Amino acid sequence: MTWVDRNAYMERLWALEGTRNIKVITGMRRSGKSELMKAFSASVAQKDPSANNIYIDLLDLDNEPLLEYHGKRHNCRVGYPKTS
């Protein structure tokens, strides 16, 4: 596959760097969204190796257990204060 430079998209992502915003890329199927995020993730890691930088490919079979969220809800505790 040939890499196509997407400088405008990378610049927009870098403009959000350092913000608390979660970066989400949407678009047509097979348009390079995952490759763009991999490239951005690599450039963040290169700029700051200690950055809190997480990339999870949910199509990778090794990550399939992450999709089983129904059983994981029992590990979360949510408490609501009593009102009366």
Secondary structure, 3 states (H helix, E strand, C coil): CCCCCCHHHHHHHHHCCCCCCCCCCCCCCCCCHHHHHHHHHHHHHHHCCCCCCCCCCCCCHHHHHHHCCCHHHHHCCCCCCCCC
